Amino acid sequence: MSTTLTVRLDERLAERLREFCARTGRSRSEIVRAAVRREMALESFEDVRREVLPLAEARGYLVDEDVFRDVS
């Protein structure tokens, strides 16, 4: 089952989407579904990051190099 969603785009973004679809051979629906999935995944990642960051900082993991140092 699927649901129809109406999205309003300004003319410039709509043109860029048309060009992108033509270049990639993908439909607008495919592009929008992928964009929504990606945005939701990023938000989920940020939620986890906000939860874990204080724990990591308390253990001395302040930058990526701290993690690489202990993992390598």
PDB file of N, CA, C and O in Angstrom:
ATOM      1  N   MET A   1       0.842  -1.177   0.000  1.00  0.00           N
ATOM      2  CA  MET A   1       0.000   0.000   0.000  1.00  0.00           C
ATOM      3  C   MET A   1       0.892   1.246   0.000  1.00  0.00           C
ATOM      4  O   MET A   1       1.938   1.266   0.647  1.00  0.00           O
ATOM      5  N   SER A   2       0.482   2.254  -0.709  1.00  0.00           N
ATOM      6  CA  SER A   2       1.250   3.492  -0.749  1.00  0.00           C
ATOM      7  C   SER A   2       0.336   4.676  -0.481  1.00  0.00           C
ATOM      8  O   SER A   2      -0.887   4.578  -0.573  1.00  0.00           O
ATOM      9  N   THR A   3       0.960   5.791  -0.149  1.00  0.00           N
ATOM     10  CA  THR A   3       0.248   7.018   0.149  1.00  0.00           C
ATOM     11  C   THR A   3       0.751   8.103  -0.783  1.00  0.00           C
ATOM     12  O   THR A   3       1.939   8.158  -1.099  1.00  0.00           O
ATOM     13  N   THR A   4      -0.141   8.953  -1.217  1.00  0.00           N
ATOM     14  CA  THR A   4       0.233  10.078  -2.060  1.00  0.00           C
ATOM     15  C   THR A   4       0.527  11.285  -1.187  1.00  0.00           C
ATOM     16  O   THR A   4      -0.202  11.575  -0.239  1.00  0.00           O
ATOM     17  N   LEU A   5       1.599  11.978  -1.518  1.00  0.00           N
ATOM     18  CA  LEU A   5       2.021  13.152  -0.776  1.00  0.00           C
ATOM     19  C   LEU A   5       2.264  14.278  -1.767  1.00  0.00           C
ATOM     20  O   LEU A   5       2.941  14.087  -2.777  1.00  0.00           O
ATOM     21  N   THR A   6       1.720  15.439  -1.483  1.00  0.00           N
ATOM     22  CA  THR A   6       1.960  16.607  -2.325  1.00  0.00           C
ATOM     23  C   THR A   6       3.050  17.446  -1.697  1.00  0.00           C
ATOM     24  O   THR A   6       2.986  17.778  -0.514  1.00  0.00           O
ATOM     25  N   VAL A   7       4.060  17.790  -2.496  1.00  0.00           N
ATOM     26  CA  VAL A   7       5.174  18.606  -2.024  1.00  0.00           C
ATOM     27  C   VAL A   7       5.267  19.824  -2.925  1.00  0.00           C
ATOM     28  O   VAL A   7       5.258  19.699  -4.150  1.00  0.00           O
ATOM     29  N   ARG A   8       5.356  20.997  -2.324  1.00  0.00           N
ATOM     30  CA  ARG A   8       5.483  22.231  -3.105  1.00  0.00           C
ATOM     31  C   ARG A   8       6.955  22.632  -3.160  1.00  0.00           C
ATOM     32  O   ARG A   8       7.626  22.722  -2.132  1.00  0.00           O
ATOM     33  N   LEU A   9       7.439  22.868  -4.367  1.00  0.00           N
ATOM     34  CA  LEU A   9       8.820  23.275  -4.577  1.00  0.00           C
ATOM     35  C   LEU A   9       8.836  24.618  -5.286  1.00  0.00           C
ATOM     36  O   LEU A   9       7.973  24.895  -6.119  1.00  0.00           O
ATOM     37  N   ASP A  10       9.814  25.450  -4.961  1.00  0.00           N
ATOM     38  CA  ASP A  10       9.954  26.672  -5.744  1.00  0.00           C
ATOM     39  C   ASP A  10      10.446  26.278  -7.137  1.00  0.00           C
ATOM     40  O   ASP A  10      10.942  25.170  -7.340  1.00  0.00           O
ATOM     41  N   GLU A  11      10.305  27.184  -8.079  1.00  0.00           N
ATOM     42  CA  GLU A  11      10.594  26.854  -9.481  1.00  0.00           C
ATOM     43  C   GLU A  11      12.035  26.419  -9.692  1.00  0.00           C
ATOM     44  O   GLU A  11      12.289  25.512 -10.485  1.00  0.00           O
ATOM     45  N   ARG A  12      12.968  27.032  -9.015  1.00  0.00           N
ATOM     46  CA  ARG A  12      14.386  26.672  -9.176  1.00  0.00           C
ATOM     47  C   ARG A  12      14.650  25.248  -8.701  1.00  0.00           C
ATOM     48  O   ARG A  12      15.338  24.481  -9.375  1.00  0.00           O
ATOM     49  N   LEU A  13      14.104  24.895  -7.542  1.00  0.00           N
ATOM     50  CA  LEU A  13      14.294  23.547  -7.026  1.00  0.00           C
ATOM     51  C   LEU A  13      13.589  22.517  -7.914  1.00  0.00           C
ATOM     52  O   LEU A  13      14.109  21.426  -8.144  1.00  0.00           O
ATOM     53  N   ALA A  14      12.410  22.873  -8.405  1.00  0.00           N
ATOM     54  CA  ALA A  14      11.686  21.969  -9.300  1.00  0.00           C
ATOM     55  C   ALA A  14      12.480  21.716 -10.580  1.00  0.00           C
ATOM     56  O   ALA A  14      12.512  20.591 -11.079  1.00  0.00           O
ATOM     57  N   GLU A  15      13.116  22.752 -11.109  1.00  0.00           N
ATOM     58  CA  GLU A  15      13.944  22.598 -12.311  1.00  0.00           C
ATOM     59  C   GLU A  15      15.159  21.732 -12.033  1.00  0.00           C
ATOM     60  O   GLU A  15      15.516  20.872 -12.839  1.00  0.00           O
ATOM     61  N   ARG A  16      15.784  21.958 -10.908  1.00  0.00           N
ATOM     62  CA  ARG A  16      16.944  21.136 -10.534  1.00  0.00           C
ATOM     63  C   ARG A  16      16.533  19.677 -10.366  1.00  0.00           C
ATOM     64  O   ARG A  16      17.279  18.774 -10.743  1.00  0.00           O
ATOM     65  N   LEU A  17      15.352  19.445  -9.802  1.00  0.00           N
ATOM     66  CA  LEU A  17      14.861  18.078  -9.639  1.00  0.00           C
ATOM     67  C   LEU A  17      14.597  17.439 -11.001  1.00  0.00           C
ATOM     68  O   LEU A  17      14.939  16.275 -11.209  1.00  0.00           O
ATOM     69  N   ARG A  18      14.004  18.169 -11.914  1.00  0.00           N
ATOM     70  CA  ARG A  18      13.771  17.646 -13.272  1.00  0.00           C
ATOM     71  C   ARG A  18      15.088  17.248 -13.935  1.00  0.00           C
ATOM     72  O   ARG A  18      15.201  16.175 -14.528  1.00  0.00           O
ATOM     73  N   GLU A  19      16.076  18.129 -13.826  1.00  0.00           N
ATOM     74  CA  GLU A  19      17.386  17.850 -14.420  1.00  0.00           C
ATOM     75  C   GLU A  19      18.039  16.633 -13.761  1.00  0.00           C
ATOM     76  O   GLU A  19      18.631  15.794 -14.440  1.00  0.00           O
ATOM     77  N   PHE A  20      17.927  16.547 -12.449  1.00  0.00           N
ATOM     78  CA  PHE A  20      18.511  15.427 -11.716  1.00  0.00           C
ATOM     79  C   PHE A  20      17.861  14.109 -12.123  1.00  0.00           C
ATOM     80  O   PHE A  20      18.545  13.106 -12.322  1.00  0.00           O
ATOM     81  N   CYS A  21      16.550  14.119 -12.242  1.00  0.00           N
ATOM     82  CA  CYS A  21      15.821  12.922 -12.667  1.00  0.00           C
ATOM     83  C   CYS A  21      16.241  12.504 -14.073  1.00  0.00           C
ATOM     84  O   CYS A  21      16.455  11.321 -14.336  1.00  0.00           O
ATOM     85  N   ALA A  22      16.357  13.456 -14.956  1.00  0.00           N
ATOM     86  CA  ALA A  22      16.765  13.149 -16.329  1.00  0.00           C
ATOM     87  C   ALA A  22      18.182  12.578 -16.358  1.00  0.00           C
ATOM     88  O   ALA A  22      18.461  11.622 -17.082  1.00  0.00           O
ATOM     89  N   ARG A  23      19.059  13.166 -15.575  1.00  0.00           N
ATOM     90  CA  ARG A  23      20.455  12.733 -15.553  1.00  0.00           C
ATOM     91  C   ARG A  23      20.621  11.341 -14.939  1.00  0.00           C
ATOM     92  O   ARG A  23      21.448  10.553 -15.399  1.00  0.00           O
ATOM     93  N   THR A  24      19.839  11.041 -13.904  1.00  0.00           N
ATOM     94  CA  THR A  24      20.004   9.769 -13.192  1.00  0.00           C
ATOM     95  C   THR A  24      19.061   8.673 -13.670  1.00  0.00           C
ATOM     96  O   THR A  24      19.249   7.500 -13.349  1.00  0.00           O
ATOM     97  N   GLY A  25      18.040   9.062 -14.443  1.00  0.00           N
ATOM     98  CA  GLY A  25      17.069   8.079 -14.900  1.00  0.00           C
ATOM     99  C   GLY A  25      16.130   7.603 -13.801  1.00  0.00           C
ATOM    100  O   GLY A  25      15.490   6.560 -13.932  1.00  0.00           O
ATOM    101  N   ARG A  26      16.050   8.365 -12.725  1.00  0.00           N
ATOM    102  CA  ARG A  26      15.164   8.014 -11.616  1.00  0.00           C
ATOM    103  C   ARG A  26      13.957   8.944 -11.607  1.00  0.00           C
ATOM    104  O   ARG A  26      14.028  10.079 -12.079  1.00  0.00           O
ATOM    105  N   SER A  27      12.864   8.454 -11.073  1.00  0.00           N
ATOM    106  CA  SER A  27      11.645   9.265 -11.015  1.00  0.00           C
ATOM    107  C   SER A  27      11.697  10.239  -9.837  1.00  0.00           C
ATOM    108  O   SER A  27      12.491  10.082  -8.910  1.00  0.00           O
ATOM    109  N   ARG A  28      10.832  11.243  -9.903  1.00  0.00           N
ATOM    110  CA  ARG A  28      10.737  12.188  -8.786  1.00  0.00           C
ATOM    111  C   ARG A  28      10.388  11.450  -7.500  1.00  0.00           C
ATOM    112  O   ARG A  28      10.934  11.747  -6.438  1.00  0.00           O
ATOM    113  N   SER A  29       9.480  10.491  -7.601  1.00  0.00           N
ATOM    114  CA  SER A  29       9.076   9.735  -6.413  1.00  0.00           C
ATOM    115  C   SER A  29      10.261   8.989  -5.806  1.00  0.00           C
ATOM    116  O   SER A  29      10.428   8.972  -4.587  1.00  0.00           O
ATOM    117  N   GLU A  30      11.079   8.376  -6.650  1.00  0.00           N
ATOM    118  CA  GLU A  30      12.258   7.668  -6.143  1.00  0.00           C
ATOM    119  C   GLU A  30      13.197   8.618  -5.407  1.00  0.00           C
ATOM    120  O   GLU A  30      13.701   8.301  -4.330  1.00  0.00           O
ATOM    121  N   ILE A  31      13.423   9.780  -6.000  1.00  0.00           N
ATOM    122  CA  ILE A  31      14.324  10.767  -5.407  1.00  0.00           C
ATOM    123  C   ILE A  31      13.774  11.250  -4.070  1.00  0.00           C
ATOM    124  O   ILE A  31      14.511  11.338  -3.089  1.00  0.00           O
ATOM    125  N   VAL A  32      12.499  11.559  -4.029  1.00  0.00           N
ATOM    126  CA  VAL A  32      11.888  12.068  -2.800  1.00  0.00           C
ATOM    127  C   VAL A  32      11.877  10.989  -1.720  1.00  0.00           C
ATOM    128  O   VAL A  32      12.165  11.285  -0.560  1.00  0.00           O
ATOM    129  N   ARG A  33      11.553   9.749  -2.072  1.00  0.00           N
ATOM    130  CA  ARG A  33      11.578   8.669  -1.082  1.00  0.00           C
ATOM    131  C   ARG A  33      12.979   8.507  -0.496  1.00  0.00           C
ATOM    132  O   ARG A  33      13.137   8.363   0.716  1.00  0.00           O
ATOM    133  N   ALA A  34      13.988   8.532  -1.356  1.00  0.00           N
ATOM    134  CA  ALA A  34      15.370   8.409  -0.892  1.00  0.00           C
ATOM    135  C   ALA A  34      15.747   9.579   0.018  1.00  0.00           C
ATOM    136  O   ALA A  34      16.424   9.390   1.029  1.00  0.00           O
ATOM    137  N   ALA A  35      15.311  10.777  -0.340  1.00  0.00           N
ATOM    138  CA  ALA A  35      15.632  11.955   0.467  1.00  0.00           C
ATOM    139  C   ALA A  35      14.968  11.879   1.841  1.00  0.00           C
ATOM    140  O   ALA A  35      15.574  12.249   2.846  1.00  0.00           O
ATOM    141  N   VAL A  36      13.737  11.405   1.885  1.00  0.00           N
ATOM    142  CA  VAL A  36      13.039  11.273   3.168  1.00  0.00           C
ATOM    143  C   VAL A  36      13.716  10.208   4.020  1.00  0.00           C
ATOM    144  O   VAL A  36      13.932  10.414   5.214  1.00  0.00           O
ATOM    145  N   ARG A  37      14.049   9.081   3.421  1.00  0.00           N
ATOM    146  CA  ARG A  37      14.759   8.026   4.169  1.00  0.00           C
ATOM    147  C   ARG A  37      16.081   8.534   4.730  1.00  0.00           C
ATOM    148  O   ARG A  37      16.414   8.288   5.890  1.00  0.00           O
ATOM    149  N   ARG A  38      16.829   9.247   3.891  1.00  0.00           N
ATOM    150  CA  ARG A  38      18.133   9.771   4.303  1.00  0.00           C
ATOM    151  C   ARG A  38      17.970  10.777   5.449  1.00  0.00           C
ATOM    152  O   ARG A  38      18.722  10.728   6.422  1.00  0.00           O
ATOM    153  N   GLU A  39      17.015  11.670   5.344  1.00  0.00           N
ATOM    154  CA  GLU A  39      16.778  12.667   6.391  1.00  0.00           C
ATOM    155  C   GLU A  39      16.391  11.997   7.704  1.00  0.00           C
ATOM    156  O   GLU A  39      16.850  12.404   8.771  1.00  0.00           O
ATOM    157  N   MET A  40      15.549  10.973   7.628  1.00  0.00           N
ATOM    158  CA  MET A  40      15.141  10.263   8.839  1.00  0.00           C
ATOM    159  C   MET A  40      16.317   9.500   9.448  1.00  0.00           C
ATOM    160  O   MET A  40      16.456   9.457  10.670  1.00  0.00           O
ATOM    161  N   ALA A  41      17.160   8.902   8.616  1.00  0.00           N
ATOM    162  CA  ALA A  41      18.343   8.190   9.112  1.00  0.00           C
ATOM    163  C   ALA A  41      19.314   9.159   9.779  1.00  0.00           C
ATOM    164  O   ALA A  41      19.878   8.848  10.828  1.00  0.00           O
ATOM    165  N   LEU A  42      19.510  10.324   9.180  1.00  0.00           N
ATOM    166  CA  LEU A  42      20.395  11.330   9.778  1.00  0.00           C
ATOM    167  C   LEU A  42      19.867  11.785  11.131  1.00  0.00           C
ATOM    168  O   LEU A  42      20.635  11.953  12.078  1.00  0.00           O
ATOM    169  N   GLU A  43      18.572  11.982  11.219  1.00  0.00           N
ATOM    170  CA  GLU A  43      17.977  12.409  12.484  1.00  0.00           C
ATOM    171  C   GLU A  43      18.144  11.324  13.548  1.00  0.00           C
ATOM    172  O   GLU A  43      18.446  11.630  14.701  1.00  0.00           O
ATOM    173  N   SER A  44      17.950  10.071  13.173  1.00  0.00           N
ATOM    174  CA  SER A  44      18.144   8.960  14.113  1.00  0.00           C
ATOM    175  C   SER A  44      19.593   8.913  14.585  1.00  0.00           C
ATOM    176  O   SER A  44      19.857   8.720  15.772  1.00  0.00           O
ATOM    177  N   PHE A  45      20.532   9.090  13.654  1.00  0.00           N
ATOM    178  CA  PHE A  45      21.948   9.110  14.007  1.00  0.00           C
ATOM    179  C   PHE A  45      22.237  10.237  14.995  1.00  0.00           C
ATOM    180  O   PHE A  45      22.936  10.033  15.987  1.00  0.00           O
ATOM    181  N   GLU A  46      21.705  11.410  14.727  1.00  0.00           N
ATOM    182  CA  GLU A  46      21.927  12.552  15.617  1.00  0.00           C
ATOM    183  C   GLU A  46      21.327  12.304  16.994  1.00  0.00           C
ATOM    184  O   GLU A  46      21.909  12.717  17.998  1.00  0.00           O
ATOM    185  N   ASP A  47      20.175  11.639  17.065  1.00  0.00           N
ATOM    186  CA  ASP A  47      19.574  11.299  18.360  1.00  0.00           C
ATOM    187  C   ASP A  47      20.514  10.414  19.171  1.00  0.00           C
ATOM    188  O   ASP A  47      20.750  10.660  20.353  1.00  0.00           O
ATOM    189  N   VAL A  48      21.049   9.380  18.519  1.00  0.00           N
ATOM    190  CA  VAL A  48      21.978   8.465  19.204  1.00  0.00           C
ATOM    191  C   VAL A  48      23.241   9.218  19.603  1.00  0.00           C
ATOM    192  O   VAL A  48      23.756   9.045  20.707  1.00  0.00           O
ATOM    193  N   ARG A  49      23.727  10.040  18.707  1.00  0.00           N
ATOM    194  CA  ARG A  49      24.946  10.803  18.990  1.00  0.00           C
ATOM    195  C   ARG A  49      24.762  11.700  20.215  1.00  0.00           C
ATOM    196  O   ARG A  49      25.653  11.783  21.060  1.00  0.00           O
ATOM    197  N   ARG A  50      23.614  12.368  20.317  1.00  0.00           N
ATOM    198  CA  ARG A  50      23.349  13.229  21.474  1.00  0.00           C
ATOM    199  C   ARG A  50      23.330  12.425  22.780  1.00  0.00           C
ATOM    200  O   ARG A  50      23.766  12.911  23.823  1.00  0.00           O
ATOM    201  N   GLU A  51      22.823  11.201  22.709  1.00  0.00           N
ATOM    202  CA  GLU A  51      22.776  10.354  23.903  1.00  0.00           C
ATOM    203  C   GLU A  51      24.171   9.868  24.305  1.00  0.00           C
ATOM    204  O   GLU A  51      24.508   9.844  25.488  1.00  0.00           O
ATOM    205  N   VAL A  52      24.968   9.488  23.326  1.00  0.00           N
ATOM    206  CA  VAL A  52      26.257   8.858  23.588  1.00  0.00           C
ATOM    207  C   VAL A  52      27.365   9.877  23.850  1.00  0.00           C
ATOM    208  O   VAL A  52      28.308   9.581  24.583  1.00  0.00           O
ATOM    209  N   LEU A  53      27.270  11.040  23.280  1.00  0.00           N
ATOM    210  CA  LEU A  53      28.350  12.026  23.382  1.00  0.00           C
ATOM    211  C   LEU A  53      28.788  12.323  24.819  1.00  0.00           C
ATOM    212  O   LEU A  53      29.991  12.330  25.083  1.00  0.00           O
ATOM    213  N   PRO A  54      27.879  12.565  25.747  1.00  0.00           N
ATOM    214  CA  PRO A  54      28.340  12.827  27.117  1.00  0.00           C
ATOM    215  C   PRO A  54      29.112  11.647  27.716  1.00  0.00           C
ATOM    216  O   PRO A  54      30.073  11.852  28.457  1.00  0.00           O
ATOM    217  N   LEU A  55      28.703  10.425  27.403  1.00  0.00           N
ATOM    218  CA  LEU A  55      29.409   9.245  27.906  1.00  0.00           C
ATOM    219  C   LEU A  55      30.805   9.152  27.312  1.00  0.00           C
ATOM    220  O   LEU A  55      31.767   8.841  28.014  1.00  0.00           O
ATOM    221  N   ALA A  56      30.913   9.424  26.013  1.00  0.00           N
ATOM    222  CA  ALA A  56      32.212   9.372  25.345  1.00  0.00           C
ATOM    223  C   ALA A  56      33.141  10.451  25.888  1.00  0.00           C
ATOM    224  O   ALA A  56      34.314  10.194  26.162  1.00  0.00           O
ATOM    225  N   GLU A  57      32.611  11.652  26.040  1.00  0.00           N
ATOM    226  CA  GLU A  57      33.440  12.750  26.559  1.00  0.00           C
ATOM    227  C   GLU A  57      33.930  12.453  27.971  1.00  0.00           C
ATOM    228  O   GLU A  57      35.065  12.784  28.315  1.00  0.00           O
ATOM    229  N   ALA A  58      33.088  11.832  28.789  1.00  0.00           N
ATOM    230  CA  ALA A  58      33.481  11.491  30.159  1.00  0.00           C
ATOM    231  C   ALA A  58      34.624  10.489  30.181  1.00  0.00           C
ATOM    232  O   ALA A  58      35.362  10.406  31.163  1.00  0.00           O
ATOM    233  N   ARG A  59      34.773   9.727  29.102  1.00  0.00           N
ATOM    234  CA  ARG A  59      35.843   8.732  29.017  1.00  0.00           C
ATOM    235  C   ARG A  59      37.035   9.238  28.198  1.00  0.00           C
ATOM    236  O   ARG A  59      37.947   8.475  27.880  1.00  0.00           O
ATOM    237  N   GLY A  60      37.018  10.531  27.861  1.00  0.00           N
ATOM    238  CA  GLY A  60      38.156  11.126  27.186  1.00  0.00           C
ATOM    239  C   GLY A  60      38.115  11.091  25.669  1.00  0.00           C
ATOM    240  O   GLY A  60      39.107  11.423  25.021  1.00  0.00           O
ATOM    241  N   TYR A  61      36.996  10.700  25.094  1.00  0.00           N
ATOM    242  CA  TYR A  61      36.862  10.692  23.635  1.00  0.00           C
ATOM    243  C   TYR A  61      36.271  12.029  23.198  1.00  0.00           C
ATOM    244  O   TYR A  61      35.057  12.232  23.228  1.00  0.00           O
ATOM    245  N   LEU A  62      37.151  12.926  22.796  1.00  0.00           N
ATOM    246  CA  LEU A  62      36.715  14.272  22.451  1.00  0.00           C
ATOM    247  C   LEU A  62      36.713  14.519  20.941  1.00  0.00           C
ATOM    248  O   LEU A  62      35.909  15.303  20.438  1.00  0.00           O
ATOM    249  N   VAL A  63      37.609  13.853  20.226  1.00  0.00           N
ATOM    250  CA  VAL A  63      37.703  14.022  18.769  1.00  0.00           C
ATOM    251  C   VAL A  63      37.881  12.652  18.121  1.00  0.00           C
ATOM    252  O   VAL A  63      38.167  11.671  18.808  1.00  0.00           O
ATOM    253  N   ASP A  64      37.713  12.584  16.813  1.00  0.00           N
ATOM    254  CA  ASP A  64      37.843  11.321  16.085  1.00  0.00           C
ATOM    255  C   ASP A  64      39.183  10.639  16.345  1.00  0.00           C
ATOM    256  O   ASP A  64      39.258   9.414  16.440  1.00  0.00           O
ATOM    257  N   GLU A  65      40.235  11.441  16.458  1.00  0.00           N
ATOM    258  CA  GLU A  65      41.563  10.865  16.661  1.00  0.00           C
ATOM    259  C   GLU A  65      41.639  10.067  17.964  1.00  0.00           C
ATOM    260  O   GLU A  65      42.384   9.091  18.052  1.00  0.00           O
ATOM    261  N   ASP A  66      40.875  10.475  18.966  1.00  0.00           N
ATOM    262  CA  ASP A  66      40.855   9.714  20.229  1.00  0.00           C
ATOM    263  C   ASP A  66      40.303   8.300  19.995  1.00  0.00           C
ATOM    264  O   ASP A  66      40.813   7.322  20.541  1.00  0.00           O
ATOM    265  N   VAL A  67      39.283   8.218  19.196  1.00  0.00           N
ATOM    266  CA  VAL A  67      38.693   6.907  18.880  1.00  0.00           C
ATOM    267  C   VAL A  67      39.670   6.099  18.055  1.00  0.00           C
ATOM    268  O   VAL A  67      39.919   4.933  18.361  1.00  0.00           O
ATOM    269  N   PHE A  68      40.233   6.697  17.008  1.00  0.00           N
ATOM    270  CA  PHE A  68      41.173   5.980  16.138  1.00  0.00           C
ATOM    271  C   PHE A  68      42.377   5.479  16.920  1.00  0.00           C
ATOM    272  O   PHE A  68      42.877   4.384  16.662  1.00  0.00           O
ATOM    273  N   ARG A  69      42.837   6.266  17.863  1.00  0.00           N
ATOM    274  CA  ARG A  69      43.992   5.886  18.689  1.00  0.00           C
ATOM    275  C   ARG A  69      43.703   4.574  19.421  1.00  0.00           C
ATOM    276  O   ARG A  69      44.553   3.685  19.461  1.00  0.00           O
ATOM    277  N   ASP A  70      42.521   4.454  19.993  1.00  0.00           N
ATOM    278  CA  ASP A  70      42.196   3.264  20.786  1.00  0.00           C
ATOM    279  C   ASP A  70      41.731   2.084  19.949  1.00  0.00           C
ATOM    280  O   ASP A  70      41.816   0.942  20.401  1.00  0.00           O
ATOM    281  N   VAL A  71      41.251   2.327  18.763  1.00  0.00           N
ATOM    282  CA  VAL A  71      40.756   1.256  17.915  1.00  0.00           C
ATOM    283  C   VAL A  71      41.875   0.680  17.055  1.00  0.00           C
ATOM    284  O   VAL A  71      41.851  -0.503  16.714  1.00  0.00           O
ATOM    285  N   SER A  72      42.832   1.492  16.712  1.00  0.00           N
ATOM    286  CA  SER A  72      43.922   1.045  15.813  1.00  0.00           C
ATOM    287  C   SER A  72      44.933   0.186  16.513  1.00  0.00           C
ATOM    288  O   SER A  72      45.898  -0.261  15.893  1.00  0.00           O
TER     289      SER A  72
END
